[in-house]
Amino acid sequence: MRMYRLQNDPRKKKISETLAIVAIVLLGIDTAETFIAQGGKRFLPLTDQQSGILLGISSIVLFFLSIGFGFRQKARITTVLLIAGGAILAVSKLVEPTMGLNLYLAIVLPYLYISLIAIGFILIGLGVFRAVMRQ
């Protein structure tokens, strides 16, 4: 007997998918801005700290909201975007200091930095959990 029963509420599914799409777009913009800013050219009028707060943190919040809305919904898009978003977050935060990016965050605020990496892996785990429970 399964305790995790999938439902099909089209409204919740659509909200979950929309939140996950907006979250991955915001995270992608934040990550791209960080890597492009290495060359000194920025496409947003924000510093790394402002970009991280406005785009990065809001994308994480949106990912968790999409999990909340789509908790028991059959939403393949949400599942894939959770895994992809978690991978982007974790890998980018692991790679950035090796390229000399976000050193302020990594050195001055190591607990926050490690928390961001952990949140990336948590998102991956939640996405994998959704994928396994779907079957």
C-alpha positions in Angstrom: 0.0 0.0 0.0 1.4 3.4 -1.0 1.2 6.3 1.4 2.3 8.7 -1.3 -0.7 9.0 -3.6 -0.4 11.1 -6.7 -3.3 13.3 -7.5 -4.2 15.3 -10.6 -5.4 18.8 -9.8 -4.7 20.8 -13.0 -4.7 24.2 -11.2 -2.1 23.1 -8.7 -0.1 21.4 -11.3 0.0 24.5 -13.5 1.0 26.7 -10.6 3.7 24.3 -9.6 5.1 24.2 -13.2 4.9 28.0 -13.6 6.8 28.6 -10.3 9.5 26.0 -11.3 9.9 27.6 -14.7 10.2 31.1 -13.3 12.7 29.8 -10.7 14.9 28.1 -13.3 14.9 31.3 -15.4 15.9 33.5 -12.5 18.6 31.1 -11.4 19.9 30.8 -15.0 20.0 34.6 -15.3 21.8 34.9 -11.9 24.3 32.2 -12.8 25.0 33.6 -16.3 25.4 37.1 -14.8 28.0 35.7 -12.4 30.0 34.0 -15.0 29.8 36.8 -17.6 30.7 39.4 -15.0 34.1 37.7 -14.8 35.1 39.5 -18.0 34.0 42.8 -16.5 30.9 43.1 -18.7 27.5 42.9 -17.0 24.1 42.7 -18.6 22.2 43.6 -15.5 22.8 46.8 -13.5 23.4 44.8 -10.3 26.4 43.8 -8.3 27.1 40.1 -7.5 25.6 40.6 -4.0 22.4 42.3 -5.4 22.0 39.7 -8.1 22.4 36.9 -5.6 19.8 38.4 -3.3 17.2 39.5 -5.9 17.5 36.6 -8.3 19.3 33.7 -6.5 17.4 33.7 -3.2 14.0 34.4 -5.0 14.6 31.4 -7.3 15.3 29.2 -4.3 12.1 30.4 -2.7 10.1 29.8 -5.9 11.6 26.2 -6.2 10.3 25.4 -2.7 6.9 27.0 -3.4 6.7 24.9 -6.6 7.3 21.8 -4.4 4.6 22.9 -2.0 2.0 23.4 -4.7 2.9 20.3 -6.6 3.6 18.0 -3.7 1.2 15.2 -4.7 0.7 16.3 -8.3 1.8 14.5 -11.5 4.0 17.2 -12.8 7.0 15.9 -14.8 8.1 19.4 -15.7 8.4 20.4 -12.0 10.4 17.3 -11.3 12.8 17.8 -14.1 13.3 21.5 -13.3 13.9 20.7 -9.6 16.7 18.4 -10.5 18.1 20.8 -13.1 17.8 23.8 -10.7 19.5 21.9 -7.9 22.3 20.8 -10.2 22.8 24.4 -11.5 22.8 25.8 -8.0 25.2 23.2 -6.5 27.6 23.0 -9.4 27.8 26.7 -9.9 28.5 27.3 -6.2 31.2 24.6 -6.2 32.9 25.9 -9.4 32.7 29.7 -8.9 35.5 30.0 -6.3 37.9 28.0 -8.4 37.3 30.7 -11.1 37.8 33.5 -8.7 34.1 34.4 -8.6 31.9 35.1 -5.6 35.0 34.9 -3.3 33.4 37.4 -0.9 30.5 34.9 -0.4 32.8 31.9 -0.1 35.3 33.5 2.3 33.4 35.9 4.4 30.1 34.0 4.6 31.2 30.4 4.4 28.1 29.1 6.2 25.8 30.8 3.8 27.9 29.5 0.9 27.8 25.9 2.1 24.1 26.3 2.8 23.5 27.3 -0.9 25.4 24.2 -2.0 23.4 22.0 0.4 20.1 23.6 -0.9 21.2 22.6 -4.4 21.6 19.0 -3.3 18.3 19.1 -1.4 16.5 20.3 -4.6 18.1 17.4 -6.5 17.0 15.0 -3.8 13.5 16.3 -3.8 13.3 16.0 -7.6 14.6 12.5 -7.5 12.2 11.6 -4.8 9.3 12.9 -6.9 10.6 10.9 -9.9 10.8 7.7 -7.9 7.4 8.2 -6.3 5.8 8.8 -9.7 6.6 5.3 -10.8 
